[in-house]
Amino acid sequence: MYEEVGPGGPEKDPTGIFDLMAEEGFPLTERLKEAYFPYRYKALHWRAVDTGVPLFGEFNVMNIDAASEVRLPVQDFAWEKSDEKLLSELSILDDISRGGGGQLATMRFLAGVPSPEIWFLDRFHTFVKLDLDYRGYLDNLIITKGVTGWQYLFADVPLGAREYGSTLESMRTMLEILPEHFPDYEYEPLATRLEARL
């Protein structure tokens, strides 16, 4: 339905970016440096056809340099005044808004900490910290293809609760359909995570 790649290119050497981030107090681990991709962002919005069940996905994911620069619009997500301090420390990693779901994955860069925290924000369910680092986020984005709500598999939330009904349905559909079409990827760990959250 939509696809776009931001500025940049494979000839771009990220060494200077990593050095500058370290000077600013954000040294990155080698694991995160290896996950760097040379475009400012990559975006895709898709829907499955001929599957018999609805399945959608999207992402607009930033490379780690761009993600450190784009600050979260705090007032759009702060339900309580007490939320504002945390939210003001977040920058946008993945803008999942083209489909109208109002979701964002964000990063929390803390001075001297080599691996930023990953937080998932949902206008309907507030925000949760994910059991992922930046590289883990990208790895699972590739596996899930950005299916709506996949991030909740890495959050401490009760997916069996009524309020997560559409997310649960989306996850079950993903685990039914994607392994058939992408047999080279491992989906069993995601199925295990889903069962643990029911």
Number of C-alpha atoms within 10 A of each C-alpha: 7 9 12 11 14 14 10 12 12 8 7 10 10 13 10 9 12 19 14 13 15 15 10 11 15 20 20 19 12 10 13 17 16 10 15 17 18 19 18 17 21 17 18 18 20 17 11 12 10 6 9 8 11 13 19 18 21 26 26 23 26 25 20 25 19 15 21 20 13 15 16 19 13 17 13 10 19 18 12 8 8 9 15 14 11 11 22 15 15 26 24 25 31 24 17 25 14 15 14 7 13 15 23 24 26 30 27 22 19 14 12 13 14 16 20 23 18 23 24 23 19 16 14 12 11 13 20 18 19 19 16 18 17 21 17 15 19 19 14 17 18 11 17 24 19 21 23 22 23 21 24 23 24 19 19 13 14 16 22 15 11 10 12 17 12 13 20 23 14 21 24 13 17 24 16 13 16 17 16 9 9 12 9 9 12 11 18 11 9 19 16 11 14 21 11 14 17 11
